[in-house]
Amino acid sequence: MAADEGSGSGSAPPSLQDLTIDNITPNTIKINSQCKNQRLKYVMERLVTHIHDFARETRISTEEWMAGLNFLVQAGQISSDVRHEFILLSDVLGLSLLVDDINHPKPANTTEGSVLGPFHTHDAPTLENGANMSSDPQGEPMVCICNVKDTNGKPIEGIKIDIWETDSTGHYDVQHSDRNEPTERCVMLSDANGDFWFKCILPVSYPIPHDGPIGKLLEKLGRHPWRPAHLHFMFEKEGYDHLITALYMRGDPYEASDAVFGVKKSLIVEPQRIDAATAKKYGVPENSWVLKHDFVLTTDQETADLRDKLATEALAKLGLNLKLVDHLPVPDLD
């Protein structure tokens, strides 16, 4: 009995017999189309279409497919509360940056986003302006003097800012088995002038964890696992678009070959040796580094409007008959 390749909502499910290379895709899509959630149905349709086309285009072997499935199993097995191997996979495939850029487009002259990475935690202490978030005596001391404004140049007070970096050995605190409290990370709130400043250490470049399946994949691809030196920032306040970003140190040897594609030219900064007056003002040694940076945030509405505009333009170029519902495309059946 041949597989049913009919279409139309409310029709009987297909008879899943005698399926072939040519009819497996429409039949899989049809049986999934019983889903009442239009967005999920559309996402699954596109996933099935592309992954089936991938198999057909590559003529993938059974051995290769099993290797891929085992790779995913291994990624799950090595993951833990402090190590998310699937985030690393998303990062090294460029997907993390792509998804962030789609969901959080930035108007010109605002701070661009970057990748979250797998080592953000929710236990960082909230510190006052001027506090030191590092307990690493081997790191080169640095003070960061920052400001955050909206697109109209108005300071934003009360922004919650998560900040985190590695220690001087290139490891995040959660990578140390003897970790008993968070370090090299903190949460701050911007003041009435939009200012926040803190003491830390000069960031260093480091490799992403490469003792697991992602590291083996990079090795097979002839890629290195290194990230350029950087500081992570995450900004959050009701009414403003959630911003995940990082500042990258100029001149780092991996500046142009970040393993997770996080570097953007607007996010490259250049710390300076601090002068005596600034060192005295901020209470840091005169051999310290100083990094000054202004962040510009967009509102939720500004981001939503831009996201919808870009989505509409992209879908039109693809010739897809879709409409946006809650800023997400679904088939336009009207």
Secondary structure, 3 states (H helix, E strand, C coil): CCCCCCCCCCCCCCCCCCCCCCCHHHHHHHHHCCCCCHHHHHHHHHHHHHHHHHHHHHCCCHHHHHHHHHHHHHHHHHCECCECHHHHHHHHCCHHHHHHHHHCCCCCCCCCCCCCCCCCCCCCCECCCCCECCCCCCCCEEEEEEEEECCCCCECCCCEEEEECCCCCCCCHHHCCCCCCCCCEEEEECCCCCEEEEEEECCCCEECCCCCHHHHHHHHCCCCCEECCEEEEEEECCCECCEEEEEEECCCCCCCCCCCCCCCHHHEECCEECCHHHHHHHCCCCCCEEEEEEEECCEHHHHHHHHHHHHHHHHHHHCCCEEEECCEEEECCC
